[in-house]
Amino acid sequence: MSTFKRAGGRYGMHSGSAKFKNLEVTGNAWVAGNSLLMSPGNTLYVNGDVDSSGSGDSWDSAIKTIQEAVTAADAGDTIYVTARDITDATGDPTSYDETIIIPAATSNLSIIGVNRGRTQGGLPQIKIGAGTVAMLTVRAPGCLIANLGFDGASSTGGGILLDDDYSTKSAFGTTISGCHFKNCQGPDVDDAKEGGAIQWNTTGNAWQVLISGNRFYRNVCDVVLLGTSSTVPQDVVIENNIFSGPATVVDCNLYLAGGSGMNGVIIKDNIFQQLPSYGSNVNLFILSVTG
């Protein structure tokens, strides 16, 4: 559990806006805006630069890969991931070269990067190189993915996949916040309908999803609904994001028209940089929501 310490003066917490002053927090707590979010589970720590994995219960005994931590986690746990040491000056951070799957039994899991700003170089980055599967697959409900970078260069499986079949696996209630997505695409590398940075699978489902405060850059598509063969996603909020440019590498920013489209989707306070103009594809829209 998290512990609270007085760091000089008073705690400075008052009701309503939940602001904090002179408060040191250790353990599995996460500040979102003016809200302090607490988790009742355990905390695991990931550092890709350690020589070998430890128990994961502190930074001094950190686990080496994110998937190892996810596998060790129980429902309700929190995983903190630190950025790897950047060893070159090419503008691409040293990455976690791994695909990650949150299994169906690990509900309400939080994977939170230790961030230094919402930039590609300020976040722990996942980059798998050549590959045909998503970098992170969510199969459990109520999960939080925050402050992580996803670089899809050379891969065609997209960034985050909400893999919900309405039966044995579910991704409803997922929150994706403060992340950076770059170079994400599907198997048809210039067609938004095939995949992108955040995507629902062809069955749809995955209701009550929040996509908030993310930065998208150079993705063929930023948010993609591939289909709705099971149920139509509902109660989806897409807010306060900066969506991809330049125009010549983007086919569609929000392709939400797969299958029967979405119900109750709210799109507000986002920045769209320009009208996409990638090649001669027919999806050249900022927003496609028919269906």
C-alpha positions, 0 to 999 in steps of 0.5 A: 500500500502507499504511504503518505509523509509530511514533507514540511509544513501542513499536508495542504489537502482540501476537499473538492479540488483535491489539491496537495501541498508538501505531501510525499507519496510512496507506493502505488498512487498516481496523480491525474490532474488534481486527483490522487488515484489509489490502488489497493494492490501491490506495486511492481517496478520495471527497469530495462537496464538491470542485468537480470530481473529481481523480485520487482518489489523496489527499484533496487530489485526491479524486473527487467521486462514489462511482460515479466511484471505483467505475468507476475501481477495480480488483479488491481496491481500497479506496475511502474516502468522507467525509461531506459538510458538513451545511448545515442543521439539519433532522436530515438530512445532506447526501447523495450523490445517486447510485445505485452499481453495483459491476460483476462484474469488481471483486471484493473491493472495499471501500467504507468511510465515514469515520465519526464514530459509527454515526449518521445524522449521523455517516456519509456518507449516500446518498439519491437521492430519487424512484427505483425502483432500489437505492441500491447494487447489488453484482454482484461477490464478496467486497466490503465495504460499511462505515460508510455511511448509506442514506436511502430517503426517496421511493425504492422500490428499497431500500438495498443489492441483492445482484444475483447471477445465478449466472452473469455476476454474483455477490455471494457473500461480501459483508460489510455492517458499521457502516451506517445504514439508514432509510426503505428500502422496495420498490415496494409501500411497506408490504409487506416481501416487496417490498423493504427496506434489504438485499435479495437479488434474486428469483434468490437466490444470494449465499451467505456474506453477513455483516450485522453491527453495523448500525443499522436505523430506520423501514424497511418491512423490514430484510433481505429475500430476494425469491426463490430461482429460481436457488439458495437462499442459504446460510451467512448470518450476521446478528449484532449489529444493531439492527433497525427501529422504531417498530412502526407503520412496520415490516411485518417486520424479517427477511423470509427466506421468499422462494422456498424460504427460506435454508439455514444462516442464523445470527441472533444477538445482535440487538436487535428493538425491538417486534412490527411493526404496519404497517397490516393486512399479513399479514407482521407478524412480527419474523422470517419464515423459513418455506420 
